[in-house]
Amino acid sequence: MLDGREDQAAGLRRLFRCVPPQVVALYAGGRRRADNAALAAHRIAGRAERVLILDEAEGSETLASALGVASGTDLLQLLDGRTTLSAVLQPVPGLVGRVPAAAAALALPLLDDARRACLVEALRILHRHAGFVLVHACGEQAAEPSPFVQAAPRRLVVAEASASGATEAYQTIKGLAAAGAGSVHVAVCRARGRKDAAAFFDSLGTLVRRLGGVPRAGRGELERDDIAAGLREPLQTAPRDAGAAFMRRVAGMGRALDAGRG
């Protein structure tokens, strides 16, 4: 159960709306990868969206510094009664906030039913308050996605218009392809202008096609275009169903692992 020492649900419900959010796995690369990921979150939030970041990156790869917050308390500690949900959620100006979740992502497949149910309920409460949930992940782990990334219906790769940005974006897309991703949204950042961004996207497309990648949906420039609009485009399921599907997938992952061990 969630900690009864505070009325977490009531407090958070005042902050959040009840429509299931768009859930997007977010990968960013380049020389300023954390800043690029944070920029994506703020650009989406700038379109009147309430953005929650579920940050499963570790160490220097987290978004804590880029968002101006401390490293924080991992969501996993909630399950042992060592913290409260309001303590886990770090307020960030312009966003709903950041939730550190690296340990929770690693532990999810190993949790017993009671702790898994607690985690899912915490996510449900958080999700009620967001229009977008961004699961921030590391590109190096794209081929072996966490349960949270696997459950996300969409994947956004923020590609910095630089040599390192192109290399990292390609490696991330290649990893996602190996993991069976159906398609990937790509947004270019830090380009010198429209022509530079278009040329960068085309060159990245050439690499992906040559070596075998996944279908890409170009979302334009992070700084100039409405990235949120592209991410809201309908999937094969309705947006409400897609948001609910994330919770069902997270809840079911541990059970599937248990069945495989039986």
N, C-alpha and C positions, 0 to 999 in steps of 0.2 A: 504493500500500500504506500501511497505517497505520504510524506510526513504530515501528521495532523497538527503539528505545532503552529501552523499558519494556514490561513485559508488561501492556499495557492490557487485553487481553481477559480475562486471568485475574483482574486486580484488579477490574474492573467486574463480572464474572460473580459474584463473591462478594457484590456489592451488589444485583444484580438477579435477578429471577426470569425464567423462560424462556417464560412465557405471553405471546402478543402483546398489547400494550396497547390500551386504548380510545384513539383519537386524536380530539381535539376541537379545532376552531378556536375560540379564545376572544376575544370582543370585550367590552370594558367601557366604559361612558360615565359622564357625570356630572362633578361638580365634583372628585371624587377618583378619577378613572378608574383610575390605576395602583394605588392602594390597593384599589379594588374588584376588580380582576383578581387581585391578590395574595391578597385575602381568599377569592376563589373557589378558588384553588389550595390554600390551607390548609384550607378547609372540605372539599374533596374528600379531601385527605390525612388529615383528621381521621376519616374513615370507614375507616381502616386501608388506605388506598390509597397506593401509592408513586407520587408525582406528579413528572414531569419537565416543565419548561417550555422549549419551543423558542421563544425570544423574537425575533421578526422585526421588532419595532418599532424605530424609530430615534430618536436624540436624547433629548429629554425624555419621549418616549412610552414608553421602555423600562421594564421592571419592576425595573431594577437598584436604584434608590434605595428603592423600596417593599419590596424583599426584603432590603435591607441589604448589598448587594454592590457591587463596582466595575463599571464598564461592561463589562469583560471582553474576551476575545479571540474574534473571530468564527470560527464553524465553517469559513468559507471558507479561513482561513489554514492549516488542517490539510492542505488539498490541495496546498499548495506546500511542505510540509515545514517551515513556519516555527514550528509548535507541535505539541503532542501532544494526544491526545484527553482525557487527564486534566487538562490545563491549560485546555482549553476548557470542561469541565464545572465550573461553580461550585457548590460545596456550599452548601445553604441549610437552616438548621435546620427540621426538620419535613417537608422535601421531599427528593427525590432531588437536585434542583439545577436550575440555569438554564444554558441554552446560548444565547449570543448568536448569532443566525443571520440578521440583516438582509441582510448582503452575500451570504451563501450562497443566500438565497431569490431575490435579484435575479440572481445569476450562474448558477443551476442550468440554465436553458434554453440557455445559451451554452457549457456545459462540453463538452469532448471526452469520448469514451467512457471513457478511463482515469480522469480526474478525477471524472467522474460516478459511476463504479463505486466509487471511494474514498469519496465522500460517502455513497452508499447503504450501504456497509459500516459506516461510522461510525455512521449512524443505526440500523442493525440492532443494533450492539453496545449503543448507548444504550437502544434500545427493549426489549431483553431484561430490563432492570432496572426497568421501570416498569409499573404497572398502568394509569396514565393518562399520556398525553402531551398537554399543552396547547400548541397553537400560538398564541401570543399575537400578535394582529394589530391594526391600527388600523382603527377603524370608517370613517374617511374613505376608506379604500382598499377597502371591502367590494365595490364594483362591479367592481374589477379585482384579484381575489385572486391571491396569490402561488401558485407551484406547491405549496408545503406546505399552504396553505389549501385549494386545489383538491383535493388528495389526501385531506384529512381527511373521514371519513365523517359527522361530526357538527359542528354549529355551535352554540355557546352564547353568547347575548347576556346580559350582566349589566347590568341596567337599574337605575340609581339612582333612588329614588323622589323625584325633584325635577324642576323644570321643564327644566333642562338635561339631566337624565338621560332624560326622555321624548323630548326632541328628538333627542338623539344615538342613542337606541335605535331610534327610528323611521327615522332616516336610515340607520343600519346595516342594518336589516331591508330597507329599500327597496333599498339597494345589493346586498345578498345576493340579493334577488329578481331584480334586473337581471342578476346573474351566473349565474342559473339554479339557485340553491339549492333543494333539494326541500322542506326544512322547517327550522325554527329552534327550538332550545330557549331559553326565556327564564326567567331567575331575577331576582327583585326583591331589591334590597339597600337598607339604610338606611331602611326604612319605619318608621313610628311603632308599627306593630302589624299584626296580621293583617288587620283591616278596611282599613287604609290601603294595605297591599300589594295586597289584592284589588281595591280601587278603582283603584289605579294600573295594574294589569295590564289591567283592563277598559277603561280609557280608552286605553291603548296599543293594545289590540285594535281599538277603534273607528277609530283613525287608520289602522291597517294595512289594515283591511277597506275603508275608504272610498277609499283611494288605491291599492289593489292591492298586496298584499304576498305573503308566503309563509305556508303553514300554521305555526302556532306551537304549541309544546308547553310549557305552563306548568309550571315546576319549583319553584314556591313561593318561599319566602324563603331567601336565601342563608344568613342567620344561624341559621335555625330548622329548616330542612328538609334531608333527605338528597338533595342535588343529584346525588351520584354514582349513586344508585340509578336515577334517571330516565335518566341518560346511559348506563347499562349496559343499558337495555332493548333487546331484539333489533332489529336492522335486518332488511332483507330477506335479508341474508347473516348467517351465524353470526359471533359475536364474533371467533373465531380467523381466519375468512376476512376479516373487516373489517380487522383489524390487518395481515394480510399484504397486503391490497389497497392500503393506504397505501404500502407499500414498492414494490409493483409500479407504482403510478401515478407515484411520484417518479422511479423508474428509467426509466419510459417517456416522460416529458415531453420530455427533450432529444432522444430519438430521433424523436419525433413532429415536433419543430421541424425537425430535420435533414431529415426526409422532405419537409416542406413547402417547404424551400428547394431541394430537388433537382429 
